[in-house]
């Protein structure tokens, strides 16, 4: 089982004011807030961590059948190398692995329960107006749609 | 506060973050913020912060977990109001 989440940064800027009082406390653990506050690009770090949580939630929710809104229960660690942002997300006694790519206009994370699965995931990102008409027929492993972008992953 | 009074206070908050839709026009206790109202999950936090301000309550993370529907939100709001 695989997960993915894309954040359209232009839309996120319009939709969400994460600097609002109390906002970070409801989503991020103290350790994650420390990462955000000490980061050179706080905006990007917020959406990297958010997309990690969302991508993992999409797997965890399907495995457990539990639907809830508990972003602080998904605890992210980043292990950044040169060109890839890899990470771990822990929820309860489960660990998931993530890999995030960023561009000037979006942040995209893929997630899997096993580290080795990440390298087998095929990613297709479509920008409007080039979305496939009937993407469900492509039977992606996970779908993420935000703003101008549609991200399909196969694993 | 009755469920109806709570919904009347919730409606303008929800309308701020939900795209225009029939589901929003027909907002009721069964409405699901994400599945029915198409609210972006990052904006659920804004709804919760707005609810805290509007009702003068504090919503802990355990209560927030449940707040995916209007009815679950009403329950949390009533519980927190009764603790005031």
gemmi code that builds the backbone of each chain (N, CA, C; Angstrom):
import gemmi

chains = {
    "A": [
        ("UNK", (0.838, -1.199, 0.000), (0.000, 0.000, 0.000), (0.880, 1.259, 0.000)),
        ("UNK", (0.510, 2.233, -0.819), (1.328, 3.459, -0.903), (0.448, 4.690, -0.739)),
        ("UNK", (1.067, 5.800, -0.401), (0.328, 7.046, -0.239), (1.050, 8.173, -0.936)),
        ("UNK", (0.325, 9.239, -1.205), (0.988, 10.429, -1.734), (0.164, 11.673, -1.424)),
        ("UNK", (0.846, 12.812, -1.401), (0.137, 14.070, -1.166), (0.882, 15.201, -1.839)),
        ("UNK", (0.125, 16.026, -2.541), (0.706, 17.174, -3.223), (0.108, 18.463, -2.659)),
        ("UNK", (0.959, 19.442, -2.422), (0.494, 20.774, -2.004), (0.874, 21.763, -3.098)),
        ("UNK", (-0.135, 22.402, -3.672), (0.085, 23.490, -4.632), (0.442, 24.723, -3.792)),
        ("UNK", (1.687, 25.176, -3.889), (2.149, 26.222, -2.965), (1.430, 27.555, -3.159)),
        ("UNK", (1.043, 27.870, -4.405), (0.316, 29.125, -4.622), (-1.052, 29.081, -3.947)),
        ("UNK", (-1.730, 27.924, -4.080), (-3.048, 27.798, -3.462), (-2.912, 27.760, -1.934)),
        ("UNK", (-1.890, 27.057, -1.455), (-1.684, 26.971, 0.001), (-1.482, 28.367, 0.588)),
        ("UNK", (-0.763, 29.202, -0.152), (-0.520, 30.562, 0.314), (-1.840, 31.330, 0.467)),
        ("UNK", (-2.770, 31.080, -0.463), (-4.066, 31.761, -0.402), (-5.001, 31.130, 0.625)),
        ("UNK", (-4.952, 29.784, 0.709), (-5.925, 29.080, 1.552), (-5.570, 29.104, 3.027)),
        ("UNK", (-4.280, 29.082, 3.328), (-3.871, 28.827, 4.710), (-2.874, 29.850, 5.217)),
        ("UNK", (-3.189, 30.426, 6.377), (-2.244, 31.293, 7.052), (-1.704, 30.537, 8.257)),
        ("UNK", (-0.610, 29.797, 8.041), (-0.109, 28.964, 9.132), (0.527, 29.784, 10.236)),
        ("UNK", (0.729, 31.079, 10.001), (1.276, 31.940, 11.062), (0.184, 32.396, 12.023)),
        ("UNK", (-1.032, 32.054, 11.714), (-2.142, 32.375, 12.610), (-1.886, 31.779, 14.007)),
        ("UNK", (-2.230, 32.551, 15.047), (-1.999, 32.103, 16.432), (-2.699, 30.764, 16.693)),
        ("UNK", (-1.959, 29.816, 17.200), (-2.530, 28.517, 17.573), (-2.498, 27.481, 16.470)),
        ("UNK", (-2.268, 27.921, 15.241), (-2.356, 27.016, 14.078), (-1.319, 25.886, 14.171)),
        ("UNK", (-0.058, 26.256, 14.363), (1.000, 25.237, 14.363), (0.806, 24.227, 15.501)),
        ("UNK", (0.338, 24.721, 16.664), (0.153, 23.817, 17.817), (-0.853, 22.713, 17.538)),
        ("UNK", (-1.811, 22.993, 16.651), (-2.850, 21.998, 16.379), (-2.383, 20.943, 15.370)),
        ("UNK", (-1.337, 21.248, 14.629), (-0.895, 20.332, 13.565), (0.448, 19.681, 13.861)),
        ("UNK", (1.362, 20.452, 14.451), (2.739, 19.977, 14.526), (3.194, 19.709, 15.960)),
        ("UNK", (4.006, 18.666, 16.128), (4.585, 18.348, 17.440), (5.616, 19.435, 17.787)),
        ("UNK", (6.000, 19.531, 19.061), (7.030, 20.522, 19.425), (8.307, 20.348, 18.600)),
        ("UNK", (8.718, 19.108, 18.325), (9.946, 18.883, 17.540), (9.778, 19.397, 16.108)),
        ("UNK", (8.592, 19.183, 15.532), (8.339, 19.671, 14.165), (8.302, 21.199, 14.139)),
        ("UNK", (7.725, 21.799, 15.176), (7.682, 23.271, 15.229), (9.100, 23.838, 15.328)),
        ("UNK", (9.961, 23.116, 16.023), (11.355, 23.535, 16.128), (12.011, 23.513, 14.736)),
        ("UNK", (11.715, 22.447, 13.956), (12.244, 22.361, 12.583), (11.774, 23.552, 11.753)),
        ("UNK", (10.498, 23.901, 11.900), (9.922, 25.012, 11.125), (10.567, 26.329, 11.545)),
        ("UNK", (10.657, 26.534, 12.852), (11.147, 27.819, 13.363), (12.632, 28.045, 13.087)),
        ("UNK", (13.387, 26.956, 12.916), (14.824, 27.123, 12.682), (15.172, 26.946, 11.204)),
        ("UNK", (14.146, 26.755, 10.365), (14.409, 26.492, 8.950), (14.635, 27.784, 8.174)),
        ("UNK", (15.417, 27.695, 7.103), (15.633, 28.871, 6.248), (14.393, 29.185, 5.420)),
        ("UNK", (13.657, 28.154, 5.096), (12.423, 28.360, 4.323), (11.243, 27.795, 5.095)),
        ("UNK", (10.727, 28.607, 6.028), (9.682, 28.099, 6.925), (8.433, 27.664, 6.153)),
        ("UNK", (8.051, 28.444, 5.123), (6.857, 28.086, 4.343), (6.994, 26.693, 3.752)),
        ("UNK", (8.154, 26.464, 3.125), (8.364, 25.171, 2.479), (8.384, 24.054, 3.524)),
        ("UNK", (9.029, 24.294, 4.657), (9.112, 23.259, 5.696), (7.721, 22.895, 6.220)),
        ("UNK", (6.869, 23.911, 6.411), (5.489, 23.636, 6.855), (4.813, 22.673, 5.891)),
        ("UNK", (4.928, 22.951, 4.591), (4.176, 22.131, 3.624), (4.856, 20.793, 3.355)),
        ("UNK", (6.162, 20.710, 3.538), (6.829, 19.397, 3.462), (6.305, 18.507, 4.582)),
        ("UNK", (6.298, 19.016, 5.811), (5.847, 18.211, 6.948), (4.366, 17.864, 6.817)),
        ("UNK", (3.580, 18.834, 6.370), (2.137, 18.596, 6.191), (1.899, 17.506, 5.145)),
        ("UNK", (2.611, 17.570, 4.024), (2.378, 16.572, 2.971), (2.856, 15.191, 3.425)),
        ("UNK", (3.895, 15.139, 4.273), (4.329, 13.844, 4.840), (3.208, 13.249, 5.681)),
        ("UNK", (2.603, 14.077, 6.527), (1.514, 13.590, 7.385), (0.324, 13.121, 6.550)),
        ("UNK", (-0.023, 13.901, 5.527), (-1.178, 13.564, 4.704), (-0.938, 12.273, 3.911)),
        ("UNK", (0.256, 12.157, 3.343), (0.568, 10.963, 2.537), (0.512, 9.710, 3.416)),
        ("UNK", (1.027, 9.817, 4.639), (1.034, 8.668, 5.550), (-0.384, 8.387, 6.064)),
        ("UNK", (-1.116, 9.447, 6.361), (-2.498, 9.249, 6.834), (-3.309, 8.448, 5.814)),
        ("UNK", (-3.065, 8.724, 4.529), (-3.839, 8.027, 3.487), (-3.584, 6.521, 3.511)),
        ("UNK", (-2.384, 6.100, 3.888), (-2.109, 4.666, 4.029), (-2.683, 4.161, 5.353)),
        ("UNK", (-2.345, 4.871, 6.425), (-2.699, 4.408, 7.767), (-4.221, 4.290, 7.921)),
        ("UNK", (-4.925, 5.244, 7.366), (-6.384, 5.239, 7.413), (-6.967, 4.020, 6.696)),
        ("UNK", (-6.353, 3.633, 5.573), (-6.850, 2.458, 4.842), (-6.509, 1.168, 5.593)),
        ("UNK", (-5.339, 1.139, 6.245), (-4.944, -0.064, 6.986), (-5.816, -0.248, 8.231)),
        ("UNK", (-6.010, 0.843, 8.979), (-6.720, 0.710, 10.261), (-8.232, 0.884, 10.127)),
        ("UNK", (-8.682, 1.519, 9.044), (-10.105, 1.822, 8.902), (-10.557, 2.954, 9.819)),
        ("UNK", (-9.601, 3.599, 10.505), (-9.954, 4.687, 11.419), (-9.837, 6.026, 10.698)),
        ("UNK", (-10.937, 6.783, 10.755), (-10.927, 8.098, 10.139), (-10.931, 9.120, 11.279)),
        ("UNK", (-9.940, 9.970, 11.330), (-9.925, 11.010, 12.373), (-9.091, 12.188, 11.871)),
        ("UNK", (-9.041, 13.226, 12.701), (-8.215, 14.377, 12.342), (-7.265, 14.615, 13.504)),
        ("UNK", (-6.115, 13.952, 13.441), (-5.171, 13.984, 14.554), (-3.756, 14.196, 14.036)),
        ("UNK", (-3.516, 15.367, 13.392), (-2.210, 15.555, 12.747), (-1.016, 15.477, 13.695)),
        ("UNK", (-1.193, 15.837, 14.973), (-0.028, 15.773, 15.871), (0.316, 14.328, 16.252)),
        ("UNK", (-0.599, 13.375, 15.982), (-0.279, 11.973, 16.298), (0.656, 11.364, 15.253)),
        ("UNK", (0.818, 12.045, 14.115), (1.768, 11.608, 13.085), (3.045, 12.419, 13.275)),
        ("UNK", (4.076, 11.779, 13.798), (5.301, 12.514, 14.149), (6.362, 12.329, 13.060)),
        ("UNK", (6.791, 13.453, 12.488), (7.725, 13.404, 11.354), (9.167, 13.642, 11.786)),
        ("UNK", (10.088, 12.896, 11.155), (11.523, 13.178, 11.258), (12.045, 13.331, 9.842)),
        ("UNK", (12.907, 14.310, 9.635), (13.495, 14.500, 8.309), (14.922, 13.976, 8.290)),
        ("UNK", (15.277, 13.316, 7.190), (16.657, 12.875, 7.011), (17.080, 13.356, 5.633)),
        ("UNK", (17.453, 14.621, 5.575), (17.690, 15.266, 4.285), (19.055, 14.907, 3.709)),
        ("UNK", (19.056, 14.466, 2.464), (20.330, 14.293, 1.778), (20.411, 15.355, 0.691)),
        ("UNK", (21.355, 15.229, -0.233), (21.590, 16.323, -1.179), (20.373, 16.742, -1.990)),
        ("UNK", (19.825, 15.802, -2.724), (18.763, 16.199, -3.637), (17.397, 15.666, -3.213)),
        ("UNK", (17.373, 14.763, -2.243), (16.100, 14.166, -1.848), (15.808, 14.510, -0.398)),
        ("UNK", (14.533, 14.707, -0.096), (14.141, 14.905, 1.291), (13.446, 13.624, 1.720)),
        ("UNK", (14.149, 12.807, 2.475), (13.534, 11.574, 2.944), (13.155, 11.755, 4.404)),
        ("UNK", (12.209, 10.941, 4.843), (11.757, 11.096, 6.215), (11.098, 9.852, 6.752)),
        ("UNK", (10.804, 9.931, 8.039), (10.077, 8.882, 8.739), (8.868, 9.537, 9.377)),
        ("UNK", (7.770, 8.818, 9.376), (6.600, 9.307, 10.110), (6.141, 8.180, 11.025)),
        ("UNK", (6.060, 8.477, 12.324), (5.617, 7.477, 13.298), (4.203, 7.804, 13.737)),
        ("UNK", (3.364, 6.772, 13.775), (2.030, 6.921, 14.363), (1.756, 5.672, 15.187)),
        ("UNK", (1.524, 5.869, 16.483), (1.397, 4.728, 17.382), (2.681, 3.916, 17.301)),
        ("UNK", (2.560, 2.599, 17.072), (3.787, 1.796, 16.957), (4.122, 1.491, 15.496)),
        ("UNK", (3.518, 2.233, 14.573), (3.796, 2.039, 13.150), (4.794, 3.086, 12.653)),
        ("UNK", (5.652, 2.664, 11.744), (6.577, 3.609, 11.101), (6.338, 3.566, 9.592)),
        ("UNK", (6.303, 4.719, 8.978), (6.202, 4.809, 7.519), (7.386, 5.616, 6.999)),
        ("UNK", (7.735, 5.342, 5.760), (8.872, 6.013, 5.128), (8.359, 6.972, 4.062)),
        ("UNK", (9.032, 8.108, 3.918), (8.564, 9.098, 2.952), (9.725, 9.655, 2.133)),
        ("UNK", (9.355, 10.161, 0.969), (10.323, 10.874, 0.140), (9.580, 12.056, -0.470)),
        ("UNK", (10.183, 13.241, -0.335), (9.503, 14.459, -0.767), (10.315, 15.162, -1.839)),
        ("UNK", (9.636, 15.622, -2.878), (10.295, 16.460, -3.870), (9.624, 17.829, -3.861)),
        ("UNK", (10.417, 18.864, -4.086), (9.835, 20.199, -4.080), (10.205, 20.904, -5.382)),
        ("UNK", (9.312, 21.800, -5.803), (9.631, 22.684, -6.924), (9.178, 24.068, -6.475)),
        ("UNK", (9.326, 25.056, -7.343), (8.918, 26.408, -6.962), (7.408, 26.462, -6.730)),
        ("UNK", (6.659, 25.545, -7.363), (5.204, 25.671, -7.279), (4.502, 24.555, -6.523)),
        ("UNK", (5.192, 23.481, -6.178), (4.524, 22.455, -5.371), (5.488, 21.671, -4.504)),
        ("UNK", (4.889, 20.966, -3.522), (5.606, 20.011, -2.675), (4.880, 18.690, -2.840)),
        ("UNK", (5.625, 17.608, -3.089), (4.975, 16.311, -3.292), (5.681, 15.237, -2.474)),
        ("UNK", (4.900, 14.475, -1.704), (5.464, 13.400, -0.879), (4.857, 12.060, -1.255)),
        ("UNK", (5.720, 11.045, -1.331), (5.243, 9.668, -1.440), (5.560, 8.952, -0.133)),
        ("UNK", (4.728, 7.959, 0.201), (4.912, 7.252, 1.472), (4.634, 5.770, 1.287)),
        ("UNK", (5.331, 4.955, 2.107), (5.126, 3.505, 2.070), (5.500, 2.913, 3.435)),
        ("UNK", (4.912, 1.749, 3.767), (5.257, 1.113, 5.042), (6.673, 0.525, 5.056)),
        ("UNK", (7.233, 0.235, 3.883), (8.587, -0.323, 3.814), (9.476, 0.616, 3.000)),
        ("UNK", (10.698, 0.837, 3.486), (11.603, 1.771, 2.813), (11.858, 1.368, 1.360)),
        ("UNK", (12.041, 0.049, 1.129), (12.361, -0.425, -0.221), (11.257, -0.158, -1.238)),
        ("UNK", (10.043, -0.006, -0.757), (8.925, 0.240, -1.680), (9.029, 1.610, -2.354)),
        ("UNK", (9.673, 2.561, -1.667), (9.690, 3.940, -2.182), (10.308, 4.012, -3.578)),
        ("UNK", (11.402, 3.275, -3.786), (12.103, 3.394, -5.062), (11.322, 2.762, -6.212)),
        ("UNK", (10.307, 1.952, -5.879), (9.490, 1.333, -6.935), (8.266, 2.162, -7.313)),
        ("UNK", (8.044, 3.241, -6.586), (6.830, 4.031, -6.849), (7.013, 4.891, -8.097)),
        ("UNK", (6.057, 4.794, -8.982), (6.055, 5.618, -10.198), (5.139, 6.820, -9.951)),
        ("UNK", (5.662, 8.007, -10.231), (4.914, 9.240, -9.940), (4.552, 9.936, -11.246)),
        ("UNK", (3.279, 10.309, -11.388), (2.853, 11.131, -12.530), (2.191, 12.386, -11.971)),
        ("UNK", (2.746, 13.551, -12.294), (2.131, 14.795, -11.841), (1.654, 15.579, -13.056)),
        ("UNK", (0.370, 15.924, -13.050), (-0.227, 16.642, -14.173), (-0.614, 18.045, -13.722)),
        ("UNK", (-0.292, 19.054, -14.537), (-0.730, 20.416, -14.241), (-1.916, 20.742, -15.146)),
        ("UNK", (-2.868, 21.499, -14.627), (-3.989, 21.920, -15.463), (-3.471, 22.664, -16.681)),
        ("UNK", (-4.033, 22.533, -17.861), (-5.251, 21.778, -18.183), (-4.947, 20.361, -18.690)),
        ("UNK", (-3.836, 19.789, -18.299), (-3.415, 18.507, -18.893), (-3.782, 17.282, -18.061)),
        ("UNK", (-4.769, 17.432, -17.186), (-5.166, 16.272, -16.394), (-5.780, 15.198, -17.280)),
        ("UNK", (-5.460, 13.918, -17.029), (-6.143, 12.865, -17.788), (-7.643, 12.911, -17.496)),
        ("UNK", (-8.455, 12.683, -18.507), (-9.899, 12.867, -18.352), (-10.476, 11.880, -17.346)),
        ("UNK", (-10.091, 10.626, -17.471), (-10.665, 9.616, -16.590), (-9.524, 8.930, -15.838)),
        ("UNK", (-8.956, 9.660, -14.847), (-7.753, 9.111, -14.202), (-8.038, 7.847, -13.393)),
        ("UNK", (-9.298, 7.691, -12.948), (-9.612, 6.492, -12.150), (-9.393, 5.217, -12.954)),
        ("UNK", (-9.594, 5.311, -14.287), (-9.406, 4.122, -15.116), (-7.929, 3.719, -15.177)),
        ("UNK", (-7.047, 4.627, -14.792), (-5.613, 4.309, -14.776), (-5.244, 3.496, -13.526)),
        ("UNK", (-6.210, 3.366, -12.605), (-6.044, 2.578, -11.375), (-4.780, 2.933, -10.594)),
        ("UNK", (-4.625, 4.227, -10.255), (-3.456, 4.604, -9.460), (-3.551, 4.025, -8.044)),
        ("UNK", (-2.383, 3.884, -7.383), (-2.359, 3.381, -6.015), (-2.817, 4.421, -5.011)),
        ("UNK", (-2.676, 5.689, -5.404), (-3.128, 6.773, -4.537), (-3.229, 8.042, -5.388)),
        ("UNK", (-4.193, 8.885, -5.054), (-4.453, 10.101, -5.823), (-4.345, 11.305, -4.893)),
        ("UNK", (-3.731, 12.384, -5.379), (-3.754, 13.629, -4.618), (-4.044, 14.765, -5.582)),
        ("UNK", (-4.998, 15.601, -5.214), (-5.401, 16.695, -6.081), (-5.401, 17.966, -5.256)),
        ("UNK", (-4.644, 18.958, -5.660), (-4.678, 20.246, -4.957), (-4.368, 21.336, -5.958)),
        ("UNK", (-5.227, 22.348, -5.977), (-5.010, 23.479, -6.876), (-4.914, 23.040, -8.326)),
        ("UNK", (-3.827, 23.437, -8.962), (-3.663, 23.144, -10.394), (-3.184, 21.727, -10.663)),
        ("UNK", (-2.814, 21.020, -9.617), (-2.105, 19.757, -9.821), (-2.893, 18.511, -9.443)),
        ("UNK", (-2.620, 17.455, -10.232), (-3.134, 16.124, -9.931), (-1.916, 15.205, -9.885)),
        ("UNK", (-1.753, 14.491, -8.765), (-0.628, 13.564, -8.645), (-1.165, 12.152, -8.507)),
        ("UNK", (-0.694, 11.270, -9.389), (-1.070, 9.863, -9.332), (0.198, 9.066, -9.053)),
        ("UNK", (0.097, 8.090, -8.160), (1.257, 7.230, -7.916), (0.863, 5.774, -8.084)),
        ("UNK", (1.830, 5.012, -8.569), (1.641, 3.572, -8.812), (2.779, 2.846, -8.104)),
        ("UNK", (2.454, 1.733, -7.414), (3.542, 1.078, -6.693), (3.443, -0.430, -6.690)),
    ],
    "B": [
        ("UNK", (-27.156, 25.795, 24.997), (-27.317, 26.204, 23.588), (-27.861, 25.013, 22.786)),
        ("UNK", (-28.887, 25.247, 21.977), (-29.484, 24.140, 21.210), (-28.620, 23.816, 19.987)),
        ("UNK", (-28.857, 22.628, 19.429), (-28.119, 22.239, 18.223), (-28.324, 23.271, 17.113)),
        ("UNK", (-29.545, 23.772, 17.030), (-29.859, 24.727, 15.968), (-29.065, 26.023, 16.163)),
        ("UNK", (-28.993, 26.483, 17.401), (-28.221, 27.703, 17.671), (-26.741, 27.487, 17.339)),
        ("UNK", (-26.253, 26.288, 17.683), (-24.839, 26.003, 17.387), (-24.618, 25.976, 15.872)),
        ("UNK", (-25.502, 25.309, 15.142), (-25.360, 25.254, 13.669), (-25.387, 26.662, 13.073)),
        ("UNK", (-26.268, 27.519, 13.603), (-26.345, 28.885, 13.080), (-25.045, 29.650, 13.283)),
        ("UNK", (-24.350, 29.332, 14.367), (-23.052, 29.983, 14.600), (-21.946, 29.323, 13.768)),
        ("UNK", (-22.116, 28.024, 13.501), (-21.095, 27.306, 12.724), (-21.151, 27.668, 11.243)),
        ("UNK", (-22.355, 27.933, 10.752), (-22.549, 28.107, 9.308), (-21.617, 29.166, 8.696)),
        ("UNK", (-21.567, 30.383, 9.280), (-20.655, 31.370, 8.662), (-19.179, 30.949, 8.726)),
        ("UNK", (-18.808, 30.235, 9.780), (-17.412, 29.772, 9.891), (-17.123, 28.787, 8.760)),
        ("UNK", (-18.010, 27.807, 8.605), (-17.804, 26.762, 7.592), (-17.814, 27.374, 6.187)),
        ("UNK", (-18.719, 28.328, 5.975), (-18.855, 28.958, 4.650), (-17.559, 29.641, 4.222)),
        ("UNK", (-16.788, 30.134, 5.199), (-15.517, 30.793, 4.885), (-14.548, 29.847, 4.176)),
        ("UNK", (-14.622, 28.552, 4.524), (-13.599, 27.610, 4.032), (-14.113, 26.589, 3.011)),
        ("UNK", (-15.440, 26.516, 2.842), (-15.993, 25.504, 1.943), (-16.268, 26.115, 0.577)),
        ("UNK", (-15.924, 25.411, -0.501), (-16.313, 25.912, -1.823), (-17.842, 25.905, -1.945)),
        ("UNK", (-18.351, 26.767, -2.814), (-19.802, 26.840, -3.026), (-20.294, 25.480, -3.529)),
        ("UNK", (-21.352, 24.964, -2.914), (-21.890, 23.671, -3.354), (-23.306, 23.499, -2.812)),
        ("UNK", (-24.034, 22.520, -3.374), (-25.371, 22.198, -2.860), (-25.265, 21.715, -1.419)),
        ("UNK", (-24.186, 20.934, -1.145), (-24.004, 20.393, 0.209), (-23.873, 21.529, 1.230)),
        ("UNK", (-23.223, 22.617, 0.806), (-23.072, 23.763, 1.710), (-24.423, 24.461, 1.901)),
        ("UNK", (-25.188, 24.591, 0.804), (-26.525, 25.191, 0.910), (-27.414, 24.384, 1.850)),
        ("UNK", (-27.224, 23.049, 1.820), (-28.060, 22.170, 2.640), (-27.338, 21.713, 3.902)),
        ("UNK", (-26.471, 22.563, 4.418), (-25.682, 22.202, 5.601), (-26.585, 21.685, 6.724)),
        ("UNK", (-26.240, 20.520, 7.258), (-27.027, 19.962, 8.368), (-26.114, 19.143, 9.269)),
        ("UNK", (-26.698, 18.538, 10.292), (-25.868, 17.821, 11.285), (-25.077, 16.683, 10.665)),
        ("UNK", (-25.591, 16.102, 9.582), (-24.908, 14.956, 8.967), (-23.746, 15.373, 8.072)),
        ("UNK", (-23.627, 16.665, 7.765), (-22.610, 17.105, 6.797), (-21.205, 16.748, 7.278)),
        ("UNK", (-20.437, 16.181, 6.359), (-19.041, 15.807, 6.624), (-18.148, 16.880, 5.982)),
        ("UNK", (-17.245, 17.446, 6.775), (-16.452, 18.582, 6.284), (-15.662, 18.247, 5.020)),
        ("UNK", (-15.084, 17.046, 4.984), (-14.214, 16.713, 3.855), (-14.999, 16.031, 2.739)),
        ("UNK", (-15.757, 14.969, 3.095), (-16.452, 14.196, 2.058), (-17.586, 14.979, 1.396)),
        ("UNK", (-18.390, 15.699, 2.200), (-19.553, 16.398, 1.638), (-19.228, 17.831, 1.241)),
        ("UNK", (-18.485, 18.526, 2.106), (-18.303, 19.966, 1.902), (-17.001, 20.293, 1.181)),
        ("UNK", (-16.190, 19.243, 0.937), (-14.967, 19.444, 0.146), (-14.005, 20.455, 0.755)),
        ("UNK", (-13.950, 20.487, 2.062), (-13.044, 21.424, 2.733), (-11.639, 20.818, 2.749)),
        ("UNK", (-10.666, 21.646, 2.429), (-9.271, 21.223, 2.443), (-8.872, 20.888, 3.886)),
        ("UNK", (-8.152, 19.766, 4.077), (-7.875, 19.347, 5.454), (-7.029, 20.368, 6.222)),
        ("UNK", (-6.197, 21.130, 5.517), (-5.415, 22.161, 6.217), (-6.330, 23.268, 6.760)),
        ("UNK", (-7.512, 23.423, 6.166), (-8.456, 24.427, 6.656), (-9.321, 23.929, 7.813)),
        ("UNK", (-9.295, 22.609, 8.084), (-10.017, 22.118, 9.266), (-9.473, 22.793, 10.519)),
        ("UNK", (-8.173, 23.031, 10.528), (-7.558, 23.700, 11.678), (-8.124, 25.106, 11.846)),
        ("UNK", (-8.338, 25.805, 10.713), (-8.917, 27.153, 10.793), (-10.329, 27.092, 11.367)),
        ("UNK", (-11.096, 26.095, 10.941), (-12.457, 25.954, 11.468), (-12.395, 25.754, 12.983)),
        ("UNK", (-11.483, 24.900, 13.429), (-11.378, 24.620, 14.864), (-10.941, 25.872, 15.634)),
        ("UNK", (-9.987, 26.625, 15.090), (-9.561, 27.866, 15.751), (-10.700, 28.886, 15.785)),
        ("UNK", (-11.463, 28.974, 14.676), (-12.606, 29.900, 14.638), (-13.675, 29.483, 15.646)),
        ("UNK", (-13.907, 28.171, 15.770), (-14.892, 27.669, 16.732), (-14.447, 28.015, 18.156)),
        ("UNK", (-13.166, 27.866, 18.425), (-12.657, 28.219, 19.766), (-12.944, 29.685, 20.083)),
        ("UNK", (-12.705, 30.553, 19.086), (-12.940, 31.992, 19.295), (-14.422, 32.295, 19.448)),
        ("UNK", (-15.218, 31.737, 18.555), (-16.653, 32.043, 18.524), (-17.346, 31.611, 19.817)),
        ("UNK", (-16.984, 30.418, 20.328), (-17.681, 29.869, 21.495), (-16.901, 30.092, 22.798)),
        ("UNK", (-15.712, 30.674, 22.706), (-14.912, 30.928, 23.907), (-14.490, 29.653, 24.607)),
        ("UNK", (-14.130, 28.634, 23.819), (-13.732, 27.346, 24.397), (-12.331, 26.971, 23.899)),
        ("UNK", (-11.723, 25.988, 24.561), (-10.447, 25.444, 24.088), (-10.678, 23.995, 23.674)),
        ("UNK", (-10.272, 23.658, 22.466), (-10.478, 22.291, 21.962), (-9.131, 21.568, 21.974)),
        ("UNK", (-9.023, 20.581, 22.856), (-7.777, 19.809, 22.936), (-7.688, 18.872, 21.733)),
        ("UNK", (-6.490, 18.326, 21.520), (-6.285, 17.508, 20.324), (-7.128, 16.237, 20.311)),
        ("UNK", (-7.422, 15.684, 21.488), (-8.246, 14.474, 21.535), (-9.668, 14.775, 21.048)),
        ("UNK", (-10.185, 15.935, 21.415), (-11.524, 16.314, 20.939), (-11.482, 16.665, 19.453)),
        ("UNK", (-10.418, 17.322, 19.044), (-10.284, 17.737, 17.643), (-10.322, 16.536, 16.696)),
        ("UNK", (-9.744, 15.415, 17.145), (-9.705, 14.193, 16.323), (-11.049, 13.830, 15.715)),
        ("UNK", (-12.112, 14.062, 16.525), (-13.452, 13.610, 16.115), (-14.144, 14.596, 15.182)),
        ("UNK", (-13.625, 15.816, 15.079), (-14.411, 16.887, 14.454), (-14.373, 16.865, 12.927)),
        ("UNK", (-14.884, 15.778, 12.354), (-14.936, 15.665, 10.893), (-16.325, 15.932, 10.351)),
        ("UNK", (-17.310, 16.013, 11.243), (-18.687, 16.273, 10.804), (-19.285, 17.377, 11.666)),
        ("UNK", (-20.401, 17.935, 11.184), (-21.091, 18.963, 11.952), (-21.588, 18.367, 13.275)),
        ("UNK", (-22.169, 17.150, 13.234), (-22.716, 16.583, 14.475), (-21.613, 16.324, 15.503)),
        ("UNK", (-20.467, 15.812, 15.071), (-19.365, 15.577, 16.017), (-18.881, 16.901, 16.600)),
        ("UNK", (-18.883, 17.952, 15.766), (-18.451, 19.266, 16.249), (-19.425, 19.806, 17.293)),
        ("UNK", (-20.728, 19.611, 17.045), (-21.737, 20.065, 18.007), (-21.510, 19.382, 19.359)),
        ("UNK", (-21.250, 18.075, 19.314), (-21.011, 17.332, 20.560), (-19.823, 17.900, 21.323)),
        ("UNK", (-18.725, 18.162, 20.601), (-17.520, 18.697, 21.249), (-17.812, 20.088, 21.821)),
        ("UNK", (-18.498, 20.916, 21.044), (-18.800, 22.281, 21.507), (-19.655, 22.233, 22.776)),
        ("UNK", (-20.680, 21.375, 22.785), (-21.554, 21.260, 23.965), (-20.770, 20.811, 25.189)),
        ("UNK", (-19.887, 19.815, 24.967), (-19.087, 19.284, 26.074), (-18.189, 20.387, 26.657)),
        ("UNK", (-17.542, 21.137, 25.757), (-16.620, 22.176, 26.231), (-17.378, 23.334, 26.885)),
        ("UNK", (-18.565, 23.647, 26.377), (-19.359, 24.725, 26.986), (-19.796, 24.330, 28.390)),
        ("UNK", (-20.119, 23.033, 28.558), (-20.594, 22.583, 29.873), (-19.462, 22.571, 30.902)),
        ("UNK", (-18.223, 22.519, 30.423), (-17.074, 22.513, 31.339), (-16.680, 23.924, 31.763)),
        ("UNK", (-17.267, 24.931, 31.091), (-16.859, 26.316, 31.391), (-17.286, 26.758, 32.785)),
    ],
}
model = gemmi.Model(1)
for chain_id, residues in chains.items():
    chain = gemmi.Chain(chain_id)
    for i, (resn, *xyz) in enumerate(residues, 1):
        res = gemmi.Residue()
        res.name, res.seqid = resn, gemmi.SeqId(i, " ")
        for name, pos in zip(("N", "CA", "C"), xyz):
            atom = gemmi.Atom()
            atom.name, atom.element = name, gemmi.Element(name[0])
            atom.pos, atom.b_iso = gemmi.Position(*pos), 0.0
            res.add_atom(atom)
        chain.add_residue(res)
    model.add_chain(chain)
structure = gemmi.Structure()
structure.add_model(model)
structure.setup_entities()
